[in-house]
Amino acid sequence: MRNLLLMSSSRAANPDYLDHGLAWLSEHFAGKQVLFIPYAGVTVSATDYTAMVAEAFAKIDVKVTGIHEYEDARQAMQEAEAVAVGGGNTYMLLHKLYETGSLDILKRRINEGMPYAGWSAGSNIAGPSIRTTNDMPIIQPRSFNAINAVPFQLNPHFTDAMPEGHRGETRSQRIAEFMVVDNHTPVIGIMEGTALKVQGQHMHLLGDRDGVVFADQQRRTLKAGSNCSHWL
Amino acid sequence: MRNLLLMSSSRAANPDYLDHGLAWLSEHFAGKQVLFIPYAGVTVSATDYTAMVAEAFAKIDVKVTGIHEYEDARQAMQEAEAVAVGGGNTYMLLHKLYETGSLDILKRRINEGMPYAGWSAGSNIAGPSIRTTNDMPIIQPRSFNAINAVPFQLNPHFTDAMPEGHRGETRSQRIAEFMVVDNHTPVIGIMEGTALKVQGQHMHLLGDRDGVVFADQQRRTLKAGSNCSHWL
C-alpha cells in the first residue's frame, strides 16, 4: 500500500526549513530511520544538504542518513526504512536516479509500501513523468519518465501570480499546453505550504490553501483539507 | 556569415504582436520572403499562428509562408530565403524540428548566411542547447541539443522579479544551477523588448534595457545598445 507525502515546498509562510511540514513528516515517518536523497541539490553539496534536513528532522526525533554516505546507492535504497527526496533541480534529480540505477528500486519499494516523502522536485518525480516541472533543464536525463506512484502529474509551487510587466506564459498557460499534448493525464497543482497525502487508494490535500486540478481541458479547485481520492 | 536577430519576446510595452520589433525585423528581412516555423505553438494552430505573424509582417511589407503549407518541410527549409521561428513551447519546437528532419538543414542554412529571426523559444534554440529555457517540458525531444549558431545559451524573458510570497527558485538561481553543471558555456539573459543582433563576428544588444551575462561563476551587466561581440 503506497504511503506518500508530497509537499509543494520546503518553506512556506514560516521561513524555517521544513518547519511548516514537521507535523506531517513526524506522523509519516514515525519510528523510522529516513534515507535522504540529496540528488536535486545543485548549488549545495550532498553533505550540507543532508545535514540541513537532518537538523530539521531532529526536531521530530527522526534520524536521517544521506544516500551518498553508502557505497552502494542501490543497496541503500533497497534496505531503507523510509525515503525522503528534497527539492532543487528536477532534471538533475531524475538524471542521478537513473545514473545510479536507484530509480527502479525506489519505484518497487514505494509499491511495497515504504513511506516516501518529497518536496518540490521530490514531489514532481512521484508522478508518471517530470513533464510538469517548473525547473530549468540544466541536464538531460535519460528519460522524462519518473516514479509513477500516482496517476497524475504534480506541479509544486503552483501559483497564478506573475511579476508585473512579464510577458512569459502563466503557470496555467503552461499546464494548458501540457493538456494539449497529453489529455489523458491530469495535473494537480499544489500551493506553497500544502501537500498531498496518499495512503493506498486514499488521498487528502493537507494545509490551508486550495489546490488546482487540470483535467479534461478544465481547471477545477481542489479544496483545502478535502478527500481527493478519486484522482488516484 | 551568420545573420541572426534573437528577440526576447513577441510583445513588450507595446502590446501589439511583434510591434516593438518591426523596425528590427524590417531591416533584417529587407526584400526577402520569410518561411515561418510555427512548431512552438501548442494552443494555437499552425495556420492561425502563421496568419498572425503574416499580419504583423505585412506592416513592413515582408511576405510570410508557413512551413506546414509545404509538402516537404526539409525542402522548404532548404529553399527558404529567410526563416523566422516564433515563441511558444521550446521543447515542442525542438521536438518537431527533429521529427521533421529540418533541424540539420536549418543549422546549415544559418551557417551559410540565411537571415534567421526568432523570439522567445525561437531565440532559445539558437544556442548550443535548450538547457536554459523557461518552458515546461511537455514533450521530450530527441535531444536538448539545438542549432548552436552562437556559443552561449539564451535566456529570453529574463527577469529577477518574483511574485510575492513565492518560494520557488529565482531566474538567477536557476541559471546559477546551470553554471554548476556547465561552467564553459555562458548564458545571456535578454529582457522583454530587447534582442541580440548577430552579424558574423559582431553582436549588439538592441533595445532600451540592459541584458545579463552569466559566465565564470559571475553575473555581469550587458549594457543596452552595447557591442557585445566578445561573447561570440
Interface residues (C-beta under 8 A of the other chain):
Chain A: S9 S10 R11 A12 A13 V42 T43 G88 N89 M92 S120 I130 R131 T132 T133 N134 D135 M136 P137 I138 I139 Q140 S143 F144 H157 T159 A161 M162 P163 E164 G165 H166 R167 G168 E169 Q173 R174 I175 A176 E177 F178 V180 V181 D182 E192
Chain B: S9 S10 R11 A12 A13 V42 T43 G88 N89 M92 S120 I130 R131 T132 T133 N134 D135 M136 P137 I138 I139 Q140 S143 F144 H157 T159 A161 M162 P163 E164 G165 H166 R167 G168 E169 Q173 R174 I175 A176 E177 F178 V180 V181 D182 E192
